[in-house]
Amino acid sequence: MNFILRVALRLLAAFLLLFAIIQAIAIVTVRFFWPQATTNEISLAHFEIFVLALCGVLFLLTLLLIGWYLGKPVYFIMVWIRRLTSGQYELPERWDQIRSRKGGTLKIQYAVYRELLEHVGKLAATLENNKKELQQSERAKQEWIRGISHDLKTPLTYISGYSTMLLNPEYRWSDAERREFLSVIQQKAAHLQELVLDLNESLQGQVPLKKEETDLVELVRRTVADVGSAPWAAGYPFGMDAEPDSLIVCCDPKLLTRAVRNLLVNAVVHNPEGTEISVRISRLHDRSAEIRIEDNGVGFSAKPVPSGAAASSGRLGLGMSIARQLIEAHGGDLSVISKPNEGTFLSIRLPPVED
């Protein structure tokens, strides 16, 4: 409202000033060309008609001048808004032309609409940011879908293949072979169940934490024992070391267990039998807690895993992505170091432990 009032007052002041100038110009012009206009009635009538005509012409010219002077910024703003409606959120090409070359401030005719230009500029910036966020979200969604497709396809392929072999009447399998096939099916089914749980948790959006004081060493020890005792992990020797023997952290035990379990399951299902998996817990100099998981397996070409999104291939799948999401929800960080045929090193760092 204040903006409209200021514009109206400025227009009224400009109009009164220009009208006074028109009158002065008319009087001076008539007296110069018809000095005898005041000597008789006929000349006086001609004088009045001439003054009215001249005032009318000058008034129309003044209106055109005011319209051009004040209408030019309005047209600029209309073109800008039209660009926004068509999805072009960058600044107009003539943006630099509405500012003075010396101080960089708005030119006089545009300064009247300063607030309106600022609001349209903020709207354009907001729309541009929303567009970028939408594009990033769409890319993350595509990566997420590719990751789910890959991760779910792998265990399903094993389950389908081995079950088909068992049901094939043309072959007679020994008891040892049947147990081996069933063990693989059980392993892949457990992996598939892990992926489904990961997917359900990830679809809930933000991770709700129910923190409590927990012994990190005991939590990891139970998780390692749980994964290591599974039939499908029988061929993978696990080792664990902790220093100190007890380390109290504030965390959500259920979700942190889920994150560690995902990483241990990854180390099993993506490596051949005989791969050694070692886990170490320590307290660093900055009092933060670290969980290191290392294996001497096949490794992979490590690339950064986007938070909340799954990569499309290899070990960087849904389980790894969910583990990172859960760790970051605790204010921690997950780093990965891996090379093909040289194994994988994972480091989970949690915030400093309160004394």
N, C-alpha and C positions, 0 to 999 in steps of 0.2 A: 504494500500500500504506500509506504514511504517512497519507494522507487517511482511509482506512477505519479505521485504528487510532485516530486521533483521534476520529472519530465514535463508535466503539464505547466508548471510555473516557468520553466525555461522556455517552453514554446510561446507562452503568453508574453514574456518579457521580450523575446526575439520579435514577435509580431508587432508589439507596440513600438519598439525601436525602429523597425523597418517602416512602419506606417508614418512615423514622425519624419523619417528621412525622405519618404516619398512626398509628403507635403512640402517639405523645405525645397526639394528639387523642383517640384511643380511651380512654386511661387517664384523661385529664382529664374527658372526657364521662361515663364510668361513675362516677367518684368524685363527680361533681357530682349525677348523677341517682340513683345507688344508693350512698349512703355506707355502708349496712349490708351491702354485698355480701360483705365479709370477715368477717362475724360468724357465719355458719352455712354449712354445706356446700351447702344448696339454693341460697342466694343466690350462693354462690361458683360453682356450676355455671351458674346463669343469667348470672352475670357473664362467665364464660368463653365461653359461647355468644354473648352479646351482643358481646363484643370480637371474636370471630372473624367474626361477621356484619358488624359495622361495618368491620373491616379488609378484608373481602372487597368490600364496597360501595365503600369508599374506594379500594381497589386497582383495581377496574374503572374507577372515575372517573378515577383517575390514568393508567391505560393509555389511556383515551379522550382525555385531555388531551394526553398525550405523542404519541399518534397524530395528533391534530389539529395539534399544534404542530410536529412534525417531518414529518408527512405532507403538510402544505400546500405546502412547497417542492418536495417530490417530485412532487406533482401538477402544480405549475407547470412543472417541468422536463419532465415527460411531455407536457404540452400543447404546450410549445415544440418538443420534438422531433417531435411529430406534425405541427406546422405546417411544420417543415423538410422532412419527407418528402412533404408535399403541394405543395412548391415555394414556400412563403411564407417568405422569408428575412429579412424585416424583424423588428425587435424586437417582442416581444409587447406588447399594449395595456397590460397591468398591470405593465410594466417599472418605471415610476416608483413604483409602489406598494410595491415590495419594498425601497425605499431610504428612509432617514429623511429628513425634510424639512430638518433643520438641517444636518447634515454631509454628506448625500448618500451615506453609507455604507450597506452592506447591513444590514437589520434582523437581530436576533439569530437568529431561526429560519432565515433564509436564509444568514447568515454561516457556518453549519456546512457549507454546500455551496458555499462561495466558489470553490474550485478547479473544481468541476464546472460551475458557472455560467460561469466564465471560459472553460473549454474549449468549452462549447456556444456561447458568444458568438463565439469565434474561428472555430468551424466555420460558424456562420451568416454571418459576414463573408466567409469564404472562398467559400462557396457563392454569396453575392450578387455578389461580384466575378467569379466564374466565369460567372454568368448574364449579367452585363453584357458581359463579353468575348465570350461566345458570341453575344449579340445583335449586337454590333458586327461580329464576324466574319461573321455571316450577312448583315448589311447590305452589308458590303464585298464579299462573294461575289456578291450580287445586282447591285451596281454593276459588278462585274468582268464578269459574264456579259452585262449590257446593253452594256458597252463593247466587248467582243469581238464581239458580234452586230452592232453598228453598224459597227465598224471593218472587219470582214471583209466585210460586205455591200456596202460602197461600191465597192471595186475589183472584186468579183465582178459587180456590176451593169454596170460599164463593159465588162468582158471579155465578158460574155454578150451585151450589146447590140451592141457593135461586131462581134463574131464573127458574130452573126446577120445583121447588115447585109451583111457580106462574102459570106456563104453564100447570100444571098437571090438566086434566079435571075431575079427580075423586074427587077432593076436591074443596069446595067452601070457599074461604077465605073472612073474613070480611074486611071492609075498613081499620080498625085499623091494622089488620095483614098485609094487602098489603102495607100500609105505612111503617110498621116496616121492611118488607122484602126489599122494595125499598130503605129505608134509609141505610140498611146494604150494599146493592149492590152499592149505591152511595159512601158510605164510602170506600169500598174495591176498587172501581174503581178509586177514588181519590188517594188511597194509591198506586195502580198500576201505575197511571200516575206519581206519585212522583218517583217511582223506575225507570221508563223508562227515566225520565229526569236525574236522578242520573247516570244511565248507559251511557247516551249520553255524559254527562260531563266528566265522568271518562275515556271514550275512547279517549278523546282529548289529553291525555298525561299530560304534565305539565300544571298546572292551570295558565292561564294568568290573572294577577291582574291589575286592573285599580283603584289604590288607590286614595282616596280623604278624606278630613276631614269630619267626620260624627259624629253626636250625637248618641252614642251607646245606650243611654237610649231610645231615640225616635225610633231607629231602632228595638230594641227588643220589645218595646211596640206595635208597628204596627204588628210585626210578631206574637206576642201572641194574639192580637186581631183578626188577620186573621185566625189563627188556631182555636181559641176558638169559633169563630162565625160560623164555618163550621157545617152543619147539623149533620155530623157523629161524631162531638165532643160535641154535646149538653149535653150529660150526664157526662161531665168531668169539674168540676169547676176549673177555672184557677185563680191564684193570682199572682200579681207582685209587687215588692218593689224595689226602687232604692235609693242609697245614694252615691254620690250626685244626685240632680235632673237632672243634665246634665253632660255628660262625653264625651268629644271630643276625637275621636281616628282616626288614619289614616288607612283606610281599603278600600276594595272593597265592597260597600254596597250590591250589588246584590249577591255576593258569600257568604258573611258573613250571610246575611239573609237566604240564602239557607241552610247553615250549622245549624243555630239555628232552622229553620223550620223543618229540618230532625229530629232533636232530640225531638222537641215537638210532631211531628207526631208519632214518635216511642213511646213516652210516652202514646199516645192515643190508637194506634192500638194494642199495646201489653199488655194493661191492661183492666180490666173489668170496666163497667160504675160505676161511683161514685168515681173513683180514683181522688184524689186531686193532682193538679200539680201546684207547686209554682216556681216562677222565681225571682231571686234577682240579682241586679247589684251593684257592689261596687268597690271602688278603694283601692288597697292594699297598705301596707307600702312601698313597692318598686316601687310605682306609676304605677304598672301594673293594667290592668282592668280585672275583673273577672265576668263571668256570671255563676250563679249557677241555675241548673234546678233539682228540687227534686220532687219525687212522692212517694206516700205510697201504690203503687201497688204490683204486684206479685213478682217483682224482678227477678233476674236470677243469675246464677253462673258466675261471671265476670272473663274473661280471657283477656289478652292483645290482642288488635286488631292490626294486622300488617298494617303499612301504605300502602295504595293503594291496599289492598286485603280485601275481605269480609270473615267473618267467616262462618262456614257451618251450624250454627244452632242458634235458639233463637233470643234474642234481638240484638246480635252482628251481624247484617246483613249488607246489602248493604248501607242502609241509614246511619248507624253509621259509616261505613268505609268512605263514601264520606264526611261526616261531619268532621271527623278527618283529611282527606286529605285537605279540604278547610281551616281548622283552622291552620294546620301546614304550609300551603302556606303563611299564614299571619305572620309566625314566632311565632305562639301561641302553646298551648298545651291543649289536652283534656284528662282529667282523669275521670275514672268511678269507683264508689264504689256501689256495689249492693249485696244483699243476697236474696235468695228465701224467699218469703212471708214477706220481710221487706222493700220493696221499693228500689228505685234507686236514687243515687246522682251523678250528672254530674257537672264537673267544667271546664269551658272554661277560660283559661288565655291568655290574649293578651299582647304584648310587652308594656313596659312603655309608658305612654302618655306624649307627649311633652307639656311643659307649654306654 
